[in-house]
Amino acid sequence: MDKLKMHSLDVIGSNIEKIQQLFPNCVTERLGKDGKPELAIDFEKLQAELSNEIIGEGEERYQFTWPDKSAANRLANTPTTMTLRPCREESVDFDHTQNLYIEGDNLDVLKVLRETYLGKVKMIYIDPPYNTGNDFVYNDDFAQSRNEFEETSGLFDEEGNQTIDPMQRNTESNGRFHTDWLNMIYPRLKVARDLLSDDGVIIVSIDDNEAENLMKICDEIFGEMNFVAQIPWRKRTAKSDVPFGISQDYEFIICYVKSGEFRASILGGERKYYETPDYPGRPWRVHDLTKQTTASERPNSYFTMVNPKTGEKYPANQLRTWAVTYDTFDEYYNQGRIVFPGDYDFLNISRPAFRYWKEDDMKKAGEDFGRIAVSTKLPDSIGMSQDGTKEVTNLFDGKIFSFPKPSSLIKFFLEIINSKNSLILDFFSGSATTAHAVMQLNAEDGGNRRFIMVQLPEKTDPKSEAYKAGYKNICEIGKERIRRAGKKIKEENKDKEGIEKLDIGFRVLKLDTSNMQDVYYTPQEFTMQSLFNENVKADRTGEDLLFQVMLDLGIELSAKIEPRQIAGKTVYFVDGNYLAACFDQNVNETTITETAKLHPVYFVMRDASAANDNVIDNFEQIFRHYSPDTTCKII
C-alpha cells in the first residue's frame, strides 16, 4: 500500500524524467545531500546533444538578467508542503459551487494548484503591484530556506496560523527597486504558465513603470512567438498638473498565449450576404478572386478570364494572379462560384469575384460564425478607473477599495476567448473584480465559466474607510464583494430563464502549513520511538486532510464531496466514487469491507486509523476481494 507524498509537484524531478526519456545517456546517479542515491543530469553530455558548439563562459549573448534571477527560477521549481484548508463558514454554497476563493501567498498557492490544475486554465487575468514606488511587493527571501522564511517572516504564529502578509514596501530609494519587483513576479508567472491550457491566454495589467521588464520576462517564460498584443487601456481623463505637461492617462494590458492554438474573436461585423432568385434559400457573399502571387510563381493562374455570357475579357495582373487556374475556371463557373461585373445590379465590382455560400461559411466557422478579429482599440463601453471605483462603492455604499478595474474590462476579455465553459484564474484578485465579471457574463449568455480567486490577506490601513467598515484585510473585501455582486446579478436577472442555476457561490480555502507533522516527510531524522507518534497535527480535521489528499491525487478542489456514515465512521466520497477517504480513529473491518463494496477508484485512510492489527493485516486483502481495481493509499 503506497503512501501519499502530501506535497506539491517536484518540478526538478519531473524535468529530469523528461530529459531521461529524450536523452537517457545524459542522466546519471549521484549521492544527494542526504547521502542517498538520486538521479542527476550530466550537463556536459546534454550540451553535446543540443549543440555542436557550446557557449563559453563570459561569451556575449542576448539575455535579460538581474540579481537573484537564478534564485527566483529555483524558487518556482521548489515543491512546497503547504496545503489548503477549507473554511465552510466563510463560503457560499460550499457543497455545490464550482468556484474557489483562496487566501494566502499566491506563489505557494500556485505551487499547490500546479499538479491538479495543470493545463486546465483557459484565461489568467492579473493586476499585480505596478511598482510605483509606493506599493508593496512580496518578500521572497532567497538567502533563507522556505521553512526558515516562514518562521521569521511573521507569516505564521507558533500554532502555525497565518498572521500577517509577507510583503514589504518597495520605495524608489530602495537600491533593489526593479530587482525586488522582478524577483517577485518572475516565479509566479513561471508557475502560472503550467496552469494554462494549450489554447490558454494570460492577460496582465501594468503601467509604464515595469511594462518593458514585464514583456521581457514574458518573452522568456511564454516565448516571444506567443506574444499577442500590448493593449492600451484609458484609466482616466487628462490631468493638467502633471510633470512635463503630458498626462499619462493610459495603462497597458499585456497578452501572451500558451501556444498557437489560441484564437481571439468577438461578435459583430457579420459579413453581408445576398439572397437572389437564381439561388433561392442560399444566401451568398463575394470575395476578391485574385491572389498575391506573380505570373512566374503561378503561371496557370496568369490568364485572361472571359465572361462566357458577354465575351468581355479580364486579363490577370502580372504581379497578382487569379486565385483559380485556367483549368479550374470552367468547373468553378458551372458551380456558380464566379460572379462577373454586371451579373447583379446591386453589386459594385469592376472585375470577377468569387462567390461563397453562407452555409459553407457556417460549416467552416462552427461556433465562431459571426465572430471577427479583435482590435487593440478597446470598445468605448469599457470604463475607466473611476467606473471601477463607482461599481464597488455602489455595492458597499462607501469607498472601501481604491482604483479597482471595472468589471467591463475583464468581461471584455472573457468574451473574446469565446469559451462559455472555461476556468478563469486571478492570483492578484484584489477586490475580486474578475469573479464579478465571470458571474455577470454567465448571467448574460448562460455560460458555465468558473473562477479561482487568489489573494493574500493583506491588512487594510486602520485609517481607511474599509477598516472602519469592519474589513480588516483585502480578502474580507473580496469575499463580501462576490456575495453582494452575486445577489445583485440574480436580482437584476430574476425574470431570465435559468437564472436560478447561476453559480454565485464560492468555496473558501486558506493556505496553511501541511496537515502532517515533520516526521511524515523526514522519518530518517527522528528516533524510533517518535516514529510511532501521531503524524497528523492535532488541530486538523478530517476535511482538512481530505483537501490535501485531493490535491495529492489531482482532484479539483471544487469536486462534489459527500460524507457518509459507514459502520459508525465518516467516509468522504469525492466526485462520486472516484475517491473514498476515512480519517476517523478505530476504523474496523466492517467499515473497510462496506467501502470496498462500493468500488471507489481510490481509497485513502490514516495508518493510525485502524482499530487493531487485524485491520491492518486484512486491509489490502479485503480490497483485493471486493474491489481489486481500487488503488489504496495511506497517510
Phi, psi and omega in degrees: 000125185280155177257132178294145183283328175058038170209167184289173183303133173275095186296320181299311179299321178296319179293322178298320178297322179294318179294324179298324179292324181277314184227078183299334180288346183266359180251129182230185177242150175209170176273126179282183182297335179272005179083003180259150179297143177213157177283145179212162182265132171271096189291332177296316178293321180295318178299321180295327179287332188261343184203144174286331181236130181266133177295123182284158179297131179084356180290137182293140178203164176281125178199158177239116185218170180197166180300135177074012179300318179299321179293322178296322179293317178296323181299323179296329184268348184285128178290160178233147175265003178300157180221177179243127181253131181289148178228089184297322187293337179260359181273167174236121180056050186309319188282345186236340184290154176253003183261152180232140170236116187244128178259131176147172176304120189292338178293312178294322179297316179299320178296318180297324183278341194306311185289320182289321185252022179302118177069022184250350186266123181281319182220132170249125171241131175223149176234077187284172173305136185275352184062054182276353184101355180235343186265183186256153168232158181291138184266073178279110185267113184274345182279342181252158170289163181298319180296319178297318180297317180297326181285325187262346186277347185086008180293326181228146175272187185296334179272001179087010179274140179292135183246284181242168184275146180276067182234157177221149179286131183253092183272160181294340179281350179293127180295345179246040188304302179286324182302313182297321179293317180297318179292335176285311189280328188301305182295330180292318177292325182295317177289322182299325180302323181296332182282338183291142172287165182299333177256024183270166182221144172246135184234121186237125173275139183201161174244193187296334187302317184231011182302315182296314180294322179300317181293324178294320177296314182293325175302320182285317185281315185261340181099134180303325182292346181258010172289133181256304185190157168245105189260126177281136176237126181280116185267340184198168171276161188298141175254155183262327183270071185232152178299140177065004177077012179242121181275121179275091188265357185240143165250179184233151177239113184265128183240128173228149179248164178285323181200181181289359180285344183285140174221128177257144177200165181216149178294144177128161176067038181298142181298153178278121177247149180243146172242125185231155182301331182286342177225070184295135179073011180231079179303148183214165175223167178243155181217155179308135181261008178257166182223148184278063175227151183270168180299322180289328180285325185223068185299328181290343178259002178259089181209168177269119181275133183242130177287114183300335184275326185245342183080002181291141185255144179226096182289150177283155175274135182297334181260354180210098187279177174289156178277348175249162179262168178300324183286331183262357183301310182301320180299312181292324180295316180294335176278357182080017184277339183259126179245128181256156174304135180094348179295326180224131183296329185279351180267126179257079180236148182251356178210165182304147179230165181258136181264129174246135177275143179299324181297326178289319178299317182294320180294319181290318185280332182061230182292343181275001181299135181086003179254148182233168180296155184264135177272151175286351173275112182292149178301150180294340182288345179282126187281179178257186182301323181296330178288323176295318178297316180297322181299313179288320180300318180294326179291323186256358184057038179173157182274096184250359179213132185267133171053048173287153175289146175291143181297336179298330179293310180291324179298324177300315180290327175296325180289322187283341177282348170054054178213112184276351183239037188263162175256127185245132182239136172224110183257014163231062198285342175056239182275008176072038176301321182297318177298318178302314181295321179297312181296319182296314181291323176300322178293325183283318187244008177073020181287167178237039178295145178242153179234151168235114177258135177233129182209134173289136179286062180295130184291142176278153179294127180304339180272352186281160177294327180297314180296317180295332180276359176103005180263103187277344175211169185295327179299322179297324177293313182299314181296318180292326177297317180298318179300311184289318181295318179299316178297318181295317180298318179294321180294319181289340182242026187299335181269359182278135181297131177083003184295336180293341179273354182299127181276106177246016180266179176194142173270127176269127176233142183237129179295136179206171175296164182305151174289346187262145174291162181302330182299335181294323185268329183227066182298335182292344182268003185241159180287163181300323182292318182289341180296336182266005176286165177300129183263001177252136180299145190294332186270006186264138182266171176299323179290326173303310180297322182300316183291326176291324176294318178302317178297318182295326182266002178075028179266130182301143186286354176263003182299147181293134181242127180232106175281132178235151176264117179235115182053041175080006180241149179276121175242122179273128173251125185244132179054057184074239179252022182293317179228132169240132184220137178228127182238009179291163174274160174055046177284129183256179184294333180296314178300316180297315183295312182295326177291317180299325180295343179272357173055056175290155176290318177235145168230131182231137173214165176282142178293340179268003184279336186298137182292328180200178182295331180297323179297316178297316183295323186264355187308299184293326179297321179298315181290323177299327182282312187266331184210074186296339182274353179287134174268120183258134179223157179234160171234000000 
